[in-house]
């Protein structure tokens, strides 16, 4: 799995949708495993599904109990990732990247 800056932006939009109570799909571009979150899954508990169509074809769905404020916790973690993200990422060949600080 390889994250790009655009993936972080997409995750920020997904967090906005989750905060509004909407289901989301993230990284559904066929490049990486797709993550889907169904807010009101089984018995009102969110269900997270990860489907690795590009590589193994594996699919797993897991109900996840979350605490109040979990979206804000994820936003804080995203902020930390962005603060530590390399200042420059260069694609040196198809799907090959070099990180520079």
Secondary structure, 3 states (H helix, E strand, C coil): CCCCHHHHHHHHHHHHHHHCCCCEEECCCCCCCEEEEECCCHHHCCEEEEEECCCCCEEEEEECCCCCCHHHHHHHHHHHHHHHCCCEEEEEECCEEEEEC
